[in-house]
Amino acid sequence: MTDRDWYDDTDDQAAARRADRAARKGWAAIAGVTGALGCALIAGAVVFALAVVACLYVVVG
């Protein structure tokens, strides 16, 4: 501690870089999960629509 000046803030800068890196990874994970859930929701809606069309086809036929 005595070999550094009183205005040395390299520890704070390193902590800020680590926090930024963690925030980027966190937002990337959130975006990935949200995208996967969105794709699953769209796929489920398509399957449901196909099931409705198939049921109508059976009823009309």
BELURUR-V284344 format. One record per residue. NEAR is the number of other C-alpha atoms within 12 Angstrom. Layout:
near=NEAR
near=NEAR
This chain:
near=9
near=6
near=7
near=10
near=9
near=9
near=10
near=13
near=13
near=13
near=13
near=12
near=12
near=13
near=13
near=14
near=14
near=14
near=14
near=14
near=14
near=14
near=14
near=14
near=14
near=14
near=14
near=14
near=14
near=14
near=14
near=14
near=14
near=14
near=14
near=14
near=14
near=14
near=14
near=14
near=14
near=14
near=14
near=14
near=14
near=14
near=14
near=14
near=14
near=14
near=14
near=14
near=15
near=14
near=13
near=12
near=11
near=10
near=9
near=8
near=8
